[in-house]
Amino acid sequence: MSLSPEEARELKRTIQHHLVKVNYLILYQHHLVKVNYLILYQHHLVKVNYLILYQHHLVKVNYLILYQHHLVKHHLVKVNYLILYQHHLVKALQRRGIIEDVMRDMQLTQPDMERHREREVPLKSASHVADKDRLKMNRMDMDPTRRYLHLQVLGGKAFLEHLQDPEPLPGQVCSTFRLYLHFRNQRFRSKPVPCACEPDLQEGFLLEVHRDGGGEGSRMADCTTMLSICDPVHLVLIKTDTSSETTLVSSYFLDWRTVLGAPSVLTISLELFPPLTETLNADIITTQQSLERQRTAETERLFLVYAKQWWREFLEIRPSHQSKLVKIFAQDENGVNRPVCSYVRVLRAGRLLETPRQAARFVSLLEDQRAPLVGGGAKQEQWCSLLAFLCRGKGDCEDHATLLCSLLLGFGLDAYVCVGTRTRGGPHAWVLTRGTDGSITFWESLTGHRYLHQAVDPDAPPLAPQPRPSSPYRTIGCVFNHRSFLANCQPSDSVPLCVFDFQNPSRWKAMSEEALRSVCAPGSTTSLAPVPPLCPPSLEPATASNQLELEMRCLVSEHRKSLGAGRLRDEGAASASPAGHEEFQDAVRRANPSRWKAMSEEALRSVCAPGSTTSLAPVPPLCPPSLEPATASNQLELEMRCLVSEHRKDLDLVTVWDDHLSYLLSSALAAYETERCVGVSCGNEEFQDAVRRAVPDGHTFKGFPIHFLHRHARRAFATCLRSRFCEEIVSCRGDHVRLALRVRVYPYPENACAVWIMFACKYRSVL
């Protein structure tokens, strides 16, 4: 088919037109692609800008966080310095008696007995008030997260033995009453008041009510929780006569839980702070107390049945056992029969006593005197509770032995109270400790003496050498502590012939530990109240010594004056030469002049004698230390623990402290300081034995002691880490790793101090 020229031109024009359109479309698409790329590029730019801004803000935030962190650290340092300053300021005011004067003006009384703060069981401070106005309770510093029991004593009545006593004149020395309290590791005492038929015992005590342990125990106790706390308030009334002789007047265990229903007023007033929002029904409290009494009676009945059966079995071994001193029960100060094992508890003295031998010395300082039963009558055998014994300050040999045994158990020793007889005298009680090597040591609680026991072999040939008895004990009938009771069933109860192999049932018949635990374990309703903490001494040694010395000098002067010998000259004593000066002069006089050329004493005296113009100023007196040893030791130990924990955290190691092992290290540090002072080491055997008992089988123990002359924690820790042995302990790896640390600061005049630090660890090696 052929086209005409016109049609061909028209077709050509149409094709060209379409081609132009296509070209325009291609160009348009090309521009669209460029625009899209541009938009994407701008979008990415915006994202990048936002990212840069975000990073900039992050940097700002980081700088702000760092700045706030530095501010917080700065404020914490300021707060710490402020707390330390306030602490030292309060201590200084207490030493000068200013706080007592201020509190007396406000009709408030400081706690007369501070409770020692133990590392493993922190004791919170409770206030002691003597305020009759309930509105003034708001003045006291109470922790708002804790519950307090306000116990007010409203006076005494019917002390008929003082019915005829005249009213004491102002300033007259007279007999006094003093009330002591103990409740869950808190101890208080009242002000002394004159003895009278109705003594003016108007005192108030603020007791903290909390559960044992951390975690839930730190919360405020509610009604149900407090109803389950069966620990009573132990009240002891002591009479002190004009010659400072003390007498136990009364001992009473008060069940305080009646206050959970409503405040009650009998001879005392009980009230909770803050008040309960919801009180318990009186029937609930009565039911709880009735259930506890029933459970106690049933437990005591079952133990009595078991004890009778055990005693019959013991008598069947040998008829002669009837005459042995096997004492299962003993009466307390209220005439209540209790198992003897309940009188012994594990007692840690914190920093008040550092070694077992120091504990024995402390117990021996308490006077030996058998106490009469409360209410008068003839003197009989009476075992006092620990609080009554400590408040009275005197007791029988059984009281001394149970206290010493409790302290030695706290030092990690395997200690028992022995009941037997002395070589000269009748029945007696003392303490026995068993070493891990089988050695037996007797501790006389009345004197603090120690005797190493070596058994005599009765089957040895007549001419064979035998150890001579060194102890003053003749026979032994039984031994016991807080967990065990063993009766001597050997053919002879003579102490020199006894073998103290307690695991041998043919020599010692043991009671069931489960039966003893049911009536003697802490917390059981049949046992005595929890063991009270020891109180630090309130005497200032230098002041008390000077006062007593002055009184003795006056008495000697009066005595010599009555004999017509004139006053005793004491100028010579005041100007006595320093110790050792006479020996040195005597040695110089007898010295060979060919070896020592001496200067003229007259020439030396002319320029060196006190008062001469060429001599130095008079010798200044030494200043006593202002450091409180326990406070300084606790503070430094806390700082060292923090540094050790941080160091192990940097090494990705977990830090678990063994507080009991830390407590055992105290005796080692005391032995090191004693050796530096006197050149003789003592008490090492007890420390090694306690450590062996504290470290389980298959575990390794390492210890590193070090001595410093400063109390800077970081400097001391950096120095310790330079030692390979210390670094191994601090960075210890293994299974069941437990760390221990003990710090002891010994202050000397001019605040010079000897600082002993001991690092230790126990672990199971992993191969």
HELIX and SHEET records of a PDB file:
HELIX    1   1 PRO A    5  ARG A   96  1                                  92    
HELIX    2   2 ILE A   98  ASP A  105  1                                   8    
HELIX    3   3 ARG A  134  ARG A  139  5                                   6    
HELIX    4   4 LEU A  160  HIS A  162  5                                   3    
HELIX    5   5 GLY A  215  SER A  218  5                                   4    
HELIX    6   6 CYS A  223  LEU A  227  1                                   5    
HELIX    7   7 TRP A  256  LEU A  260  5                                   5    
HELIX    8   8 ALA A  282  ILE A  317  1                                  36    
HELIX    9   9 PRO A  319  SER A  323  5                                   5    
HELIX   10  10 VAL A  340  TYR A  343  5                                   4    
HELIX   11  11 PRO A  356  SER A  364  1                                   9    
HELIX   12  12 LEU A  386  ARG A  392  1                                   7    
HELIX   13  13 CYS A  397  GLY A  410  1                                  14    
HELIX   14  14 VAL A  495  LEU A  497  5                                   3    
HELIX   15  15 GLU A  513  CYS A  520  1                                   8    
HELIX   16  16 PRO A  541  SER A  562  1                                  22    
HELIX   17  17 GLU A  571  ALA A  574  1                                   4    
HELIX   18  18 HIS A  581  ARG A  589  1                                   9    
HELIX   19  19 GLU A  601  CYS A  608  1                                   8    
HELIX   20  20 PRO A  629  ASP A  650  1                                  22    
HELIX   21  21 ASP A  659  VAL A  678  1                                  20    
HELIX   22  22 ASN A  684  ALA A  694  1                                  11    
HELIX   23  23 ALA A  713  LEU A  721  1                                   9    
HELIX   24  24 ARG A  724  VAL A  730  1                                   7    
HELIX   25  25 PRO A  749  ASN A  751  5                                   3    
SHEET    1   A 5 HIS A 128  VAL A 129  0                                        
SHEET    2   A 5 GLN A 202  VAL A 209 -1                                        
SHEET    3   A 5 ARG A 147  LEU A 154 -1                                        
SHEET    4   A 5 ILE A 268  PHE A 273 -1                                        
SHEET    5   A 5 SER A 264  VAL A 265 -1                                        
SHEET    1   B 3 ARG A 187  ARG A 189  0                                        
SHEET    2   B 3 THR A 176  HIS A 182 -1                                        
SHEET    3   B 3 VAL A 193  PRO A 194 -1                                        
SHEET    1   C 4 ARG A 187  ARG A 189  0                                        
SHEET    2   C 4 THR A 176  HIS A 182 -1                                        
SHEET    3   C 4 VAL A 233  THR A 240 -1                                        
SHEET    4   C 4 THR A 246  LEU A 254 -1                                        
SHEET    1   D 2 PHE A 329  GLN A 331  0                                        
SHEET    2   D 2 ASN A 337  PRO A 339 -1                                        
SHEET    1   E 2 GLU A 367  ASP A 368  0                                        
SHEET    2   E 2 LYS A 394  GLY A 395  1                                        
SHEET    1   F 7 ARG A 450  HIS A 453  0                                        
SHEET    2   F 7 ILE A 440  TRP A 443 -1                                        
SHEET    3   F 7 PRO A 427  ARG A 434 -1                                        
SHEET    4   F 7 ASP A 414  ARG A 422 -1                                        
SHEET    5   F 7 TYR A 473  PHE A 480 -1                                        
SHEET    6   F 7 PHE A 485  ASN A 488 -1                                        
SHEET    7   F 7 TRP A 508  ALA A 510 -1                                        
SHEET    1   G 3 HIS A 699  PHE A 708  0                                        
SHEET    2   G 3 CYS A 753  ARG A 764 -1                                        
SHEET    3   G 3 ASP A 735  PRO A 747 -1                                        
END                                                                             
